[in-house]
Amino acid sequence: MVGRNSKAFSAATRLDTKEQSPDDVYGTPENFLEVEVRNARNHGTGRNMYTTYEIICRTNIPIFKLMSSMVRRRYSEFEWLRDMLERETSRVTIPPLPGKVFTNRFADDVIEARREGLERFMQIVAGHPLLQTGSKVLVPFIQDPNFDKDMYSA
């Protein structure tokens, strides 16, 4: 009895799979989205000094206007984006940004830690289907080099 049930189980759980070609295995996925935050750069001097971060986006998701883009944004613009995303939807919990830094904010390790936090934030919000389709600011923030937050503020 045990043997017969084992054969039935084995036959029921075996999947009929087709042989995959190298294109199937290594080709471009049906939908993909890659967002990187990199290449932090300091600007200005003294009290007017600030850091910008490069946002690289590669995707084939139709809501994004460009398959590949690169823009630069300041931390204050990420703060604005997060605030706008929270205003636009109550159905999605917007993740936190890395915290404000008040001392040594231009030290390499501080900038790198912030960059990593901004990248995690962008990967989460850009990858969320409700934010991709429901936000008026997300795609332009990621892809438009001439983005102006004043055009979106109420």
C-alpha positions as CSV (number, residue, x, y, z in Angstrom):
1,M,0.0,0.0,0.0
2,V,2.8,2.4,0.9
3,G,4.6,1.7,-2.4
4,R,1.5,2.4,-4.5
5,N,0.9,5.7,-2.7
6,S,4.5,6.7,-3.2
7,K,4.3,6.1,-7.0
8,A,1.1,8.1,-7.2
9,F,2.6,10.9,-5.2
10,S,5.8,10.9,-7.4
11,A,3.7,11.0,-10.6
12,A,1.5,13.8,-9.2
13,T,4.4,16.0,-8.2
14,R,6.5,15.5,-11.3
15,L,6.4,18.6,-13.5
16,D,6.4,18.5,-17.2
17,T,9.0,21.1,-18.1
18,K,10.3,22.0,-21.5
19,E,13.9,22.3,-22.3
20,Q,15.0,25.9,-21.9
21,S,17.2,27.6,-24.5
22,P,20.1,29.9,-23.5
23,D,17.8,32.9,-24.5
24,D,15.2,31.7,-22.1
25,V,17.7,31.4,-19.3
26,Y,19.9,34.4,-19.9
27,G,17.7,36.7,-22.0
28,T,15.9,39.9,-20.9
29,P,13.1,39.1,-18.5
30,E,9.6,40.0,-19.5
31,N,9.5,42.9,-17.0
32,F,12.6,44.2,-15.3
33,L,13.5,47.3,-13.3
34,E,17.0,48.2,-12.1
35,V,17.5,51.3,-10.0
36,E,20.9,52.3,-8.7
37,V,21.9,55.3,-6.6
38,R,25.6,56.0,-7.1
39,N,28.4,58.5,-7.8
40,A,27.8,60.9,-4.9
41,R,29.2,64.3,-5.8
42,N,29.8,67.3,-3.5
43,H,29.0,70.8,-4.9
44,G,29.7,74.3,-3.6
45,T,31.8,75.5,-0.7
46,G,31.3,76.3,3.0
47,R,27.7,76.7,4.1
48,N,26.5,76.3,0.5
49,M,28.0,72.8,0.2
50,Y,25.7,69.9,-0.7
51,T,25.8,66.4,-2.2
52,T,24.0,65.1,-5.2
53,Y,23.4,61.4,-6.1
54,E,23.1,59.9,-9.5
55,I,20.0,57.8,-10.1
56,I,20.4,55.2,-12.9
57,C,17.3,53.5,-14.1
58,R,17.1,50.6,-16.6
59,T,13.7,49.1,-17.3
60,N,11.3,47.8,-19.9
61,I,8.2,48.5,-17.8
62,P,5.9,50.6,-20.1
63,I,5.0,53.2,-17.4
64,F,8.6,54.4,-17.5
65,K,9.1,56.6,-20.5
66,L,12.7,55.7,-21.1
67,M,14.4,52.3,-21.1
68,S,17.5,53.9,-19.7
69,S,18.0,57.1,-17.8
70,M,20.4,59.0,-15.5
71,V,19.5,62.0,-13.3
72,R,21.1,63.7,-10.3
73,R,19.2,64.6,-7.1
74,R,19.9,66.2,-3.8
75,Y,18.9,64.6,-0.5
76,S,16.3,67.3,0.0
77,E,14.7,66.3,-3.2
78,F,14.4,62.7,-2.0
79,E,12.8,64.1,1.2
80,W,10.3,66.0,-1.1
81,L,9.6,62.8,-3.1
82,R,8.9,60.8,0.0
83,D,6.5,63.5,1.3
84,M,4.7,63.6,-2.0
85,L,4.4,59.8,-2.2
86,E,2.8,59.8,1.3
87,R,0.4,62.5,0.2
88,E,-0.5,60.6,-3.0
89,T,-1.5,57.3,-1.5
90,S,-2.6,56.0,1.9
91,R,-2.6,52.4,0.6
92,V,1.2,52.0,0.5
93,T,3.6,52.4,3.4
94,I,6.4,54.6,2.1
95,P,9.8,53.4,3.6
96,P,11.9,55.8,5.6
97,L,14.9,57.6,4.1
98,P,18.3,57.4,5.8
99,G,18.4,60.0,8.6
100,K,19.6,63.5,8.5
101,V,23.3,64.0,9.3
102,F,24.4,67.0,11.2
103,T,28.1,66.3,11.8
104,N,30.7,65.2,9.3
105,R,28.0,65.0,6.6
106,F,30.6,65.3,3.9
107,A,32.8,62.4,5.2
108,D,33.1,59.6,2.7
109,D,31.7,56.9,5.0
110,V,28.7,59.1,5.9
111,I,28.0,59.9,2.2
112,E,28.3,56.1,1.3
113,A,25.9,55.1,4.1
114,R,23.4,57.7,2.9
115,R,23.8,56.6,-0.7
116,E,23.1,52.9,0.3
117,G,20.0,54.0,2.2
118,L,18.7,56.2,-0.7
119,E,19.3,53.2,-3.1
120,R,17.2,50.9,-0.9
121,F,14.5,53.5,-0.7
122,M,14.4,54.0,-4.5
123,Q,14.4,50.3,-5.2
124,I,11.4,49.8,-3.0
125,V,9.3,52.7,-4.2
126,A,10.2,52.4,-7.9
127,G,9.4,48.6,-7.8
128,H,6.0,49.0,-6.2
129,P,3.2,48.5,-8.8
130,L,0.8,50.9,-7.1
131,L,3.3,53.7,-6.9
132,Q,4.4,53.1,-10.5
133,T,0.9,53.5,-11.8
134,G,-0.6,55.8,-9.2
135,S,2.1,58.4,-8.6
136,K,2.4,61.6,-10.7
137,V,5.9,62.3,-9.4
138,L,7.7,59.0,-9.2
139,V,8.6,58.4,-12.8
140,P,9.6,62.0,-13.6
141,F,11.7,62.1,-10.4
142,I,13.6,59.0,-11.6
143,Q,13.9,59.9,-15.3
144,D,13.5,63.6,-16.1
145,P,16.8,65.5,-16.0
146,N,14.8,68.8,-16.0
147,F,12.5,67.7,-13.1
148,D,11.2,70.6,-11.1
149,K,9.4,69.8,-7.9
150,D,7.7,73.2,-8.0
151,M,5.7,71.9,-11.0
152,Y,4.1,69.2,-8.7
153,S,3.8,71.0,-5.3
154,A,0.2,71.9,-4.4
